[in-house]
Amino acid sequence: MRTKMIKKRMSTVLSALLLTFLSVPLTAFAAADVSINWNDVKQEIDGFGVSQAGWSGAIYDLQEPARSQVMDLLFAPDTGIGLSILRGALFTEYNPAPGQFDFTARPDQVWVMQQAKARGVDKLMASTWSPPAWMKTNNSTTHGGYLKRENYGDYALLMSKFIKEYKQQFGLDLYAVSIANEPNSMTFLSWDSCEWNSTNFQVFLKDYLKQAMINEGAASTKVIAGESSWWSEDLIKDSLNDPASAERLDIVAGHNYPIPIINTELPTTPFATAVSKGKKVWMTEVSKVDSYDPGMNSGLKFAKQTHDFMTKAGVNAWMYWTGAIPGDNDEGLINVDKNTSTYKMTKRYYTFGNFSKFIKPGYVRIGATENPKASVYTSAYKDPATGKFTIVAINNGDSTAEVNLVPNGFTAGSLTPYTTNDQLNLAQGPAVSSTNGKFQTVIPPKSVVTFVGQNGSAPTPQEQTLNDDLNDWSKTFSHTNGLVMDSTNSGYFNGDTSRVKRLDGTTESFIYNLPNITSFKADLYQFNVWDGVAFYVSSDQEHWTKLAHTSTPGIYTGSQWYKKTYFSSELPPAGTQYLKVELSGSDSWEKQVAQVTINYLS
């Protein structure tokens, strides 16, 4: 009888443990493979950019050094995010009356374009919000209205002269001009706008614009048409299907705002007609106009949009509305205050930089597993000329994602990660080396991580590795008095026979001394909760810098104990000699460090 009772109790305990174990979804924690296929070539990338159309003064009016700093942040390839497209405007002031032209009317735009060009921007474009009022059916630049048929030639001449004069007067070669910004505009809009239908575009392109550009020596500048406020090529299909008008059309563009009233975005799908006619497709404007969120929610929202337009729509270029704009709003990557000549950064700026800084014009997108696990999205790009490549991973989830990047058709010795999340802004992390043909990576929750590498590259310089099982203090440099070794209850800790733990709830730490520390990994067991673990680095033991980290999801090991592995997600400063592991917080003083692994250059 006693034996049966014991067996029954054991069965009950085992069942409970099994239910607890099964409650943790193993697939959520398993690493997912992302296949990067070198020879599966998709679209060519023309670039990433922003507009300052109508808002060039937001930068131009700042006092130095702020205005040059903002320009650097947007367009400098080294100290900024290296945007490669700048969108300006063809203003109505340039042609105030028939036969009268003045292309000096907006010195703010000229300055911004010249400064962007000096920082390496290779594509300057301009869109037209409205032709001059005297050319329109409503005799106004606002509230819609159409270009009058008798003024098609006047508008074609204005566009062509604009291209010619910007080059002659200011040394600015316009890469492209767009016929109309949001030609499906509603008539209630208070800003400049003009309505165009499909026939208007078709006739204007073939019967007016083509010859005017030839006459003014501007035929080499590309022509953009479309730019509907929502993602659609419908207004341009007639032009594309007419060889005469399609000949003067190079890029079909659209915006990604919701359709008014129903407040719904159209699906992110390819412009099939444009692609079939061999035209490039650009997404030239998007923002959020009714809120202010400088944080990661907005950063992740637009990073995911960029990913979708690259992978689902297959666009050649993607552009945010403005680079810098006054006030606290989501219409810009940077928010400026012209009265104080100050500016504030947003996480949108940095997550956009996860694309623009590392994917340059001339790169091509290559095949990659686009959604390897829930809330994780990846895309890959290469430079056919140099063999450089870029992989962008987005983790929208609340948990760390373990992802294996698997090269197919190419090799590389290592990858360099750059992370943006709540803690980090495009922060370079420790190099990731290949293991058994895979790059084993950890993508922090709510983050965007860009990995860059070189096809055929050799492994990084050989690092030394210290593995400390923490069976004693022989490998540490020093430790505080409130720490002891714990060798009890090894069954709760996967058989680990010794770990470091605190004696009470005070802040305690232990330190390693190694030359040129490059990265760390630490296994911790903790009772129920996970707060109060931090890592610091120093070159002299006097000045300590907190180092950002990420960790795997907790795995149940028994009696409410969980195990996590912590990784450095930020590259320590050069010359780092000391690593400090700190345990703090009164949430649970039972934090047990089981093993620490440190990589360093001897």
Secondary structure, DSSP 8 states (H G I E B T S, - for coil): -HHHHHHHHHHHHHHHHHHHHHTS-HHHHS-EEEEEEEEEEEEE--EEEEE-TTTTHHHHTS-TTHHHHHHHHHH-TTTS----EEEEE--GGG-SBTTB--TTS-HHHHHHHHHHHHTT--EEEEE-S---GGGBTTSSSBS--BB-GGGHHHHHHHHHHHHHHHHHHH----SEEES-SSTT--TT-SSB--B--HHHHHHHIIIIIHHHHHHTT-TTSEEEEEEESSS--GGGHHHHTSHHHHTT--EEEEE---BTTTTB-------HHHHHTT-EEEEEE----S----SHHHHHHHHHHHHHHHHTS--SEEEEEEEEEESSSTTEEEEEETTTTEEEE-HHHHHHHHHHTTS-TT-EEEEE-S-SBTTEEEEEEE-TTT-EEEEEEEE-SSS-EEEEEEEES---SEEEEEEESSS-SSEE---EEEETTEEEEEE-SSEEEEEEEETT-------EEEEE--SSSTT-SEE-TTEEEE-S-GGGGTT---EEEESSSS-EEEEEE-TTEEEEEEEEEEES----EEEEEESSSSS-EE--EEE---EEEETTEEEEEEEE-S---TT--EEEEEE--SS-S-EEEEEEEEEE--
